[in-house]
Amino acid sequence: MVEAKNIHKSFGKLHVLKGVDLSVEKGEVVSIIGKSGAGKSTLLHILGTLDAADSGQIAVGGKPCNKFSERELAKFRNENIGFVFQFHHLLPEFTAVENVCMPAFIQKKSGEAIEKRAKELLDYLGLAERLEHRPSQLSGGEQQRVAIARALMNNPSVVFADEPTGNLDSSTSDELHQLIFQLRKDFEQTFIIVTHNEELAQMSDRIFEMEDGKIKI
């Protein structure tokens, strides 16, 4: 589902990624762990095509992302990749349903079918009673569930999550962990997760540990 070969990335004189190789199969839940500054989030952003590597190759769903133009890459990302971040990045002026619909609106889709899917996702995630609530009216865990629904809106091939439980208490974190694996079970959803949460990492199918810009063997 995702393959990276010999990924290098520098910021000025700081060489952050030093030849990273990684392969993730469809339906896998994998965690990327390591100390702060090891390059975890940088790698995640490159795998998710939010940032470009200085050298190396990235393929998602068998499609070589290096060959896309900027416009083609934006379209591919919207159609094939979902994102969940530590801070939910929900739009405060919109309801839960409207936030979930955003990836479809970016594709210039509209109509009853879009809203129906958004409501179905929120219902699946236990938020049927929160459809018209704005982010400020939701708990942290509920906001993160809305963010997950938004990530799933366009049926992505893979969901990238950067510290998805970093802002949640332990009980809410446990619920979110279970949800991730329920999504894998029900939809064969692929997840690549950067996390400092040991429990989530240990639940994963595989763990990639980063150290000094490389994945430890």
Protein Blocks (a to p, Z undefined) as FASTA:
>chain_A
ZZcehiacdehjbcfbgoiaddddehiacddeddehilmmmmmmmmnopaccfbdcddee
hiafklpcfklmmmmmmmmpccddfbloiafkbcfklmmmmmmmmnopacjklmmmmmmm
mmmnopmmmmmpcfklpcfklmmmmmmmmmmmnopabdcdehkllmpcfklmmmmmmmmm
mmmmmnopacddddfbfklmmmpmbdcddeehiacZZ
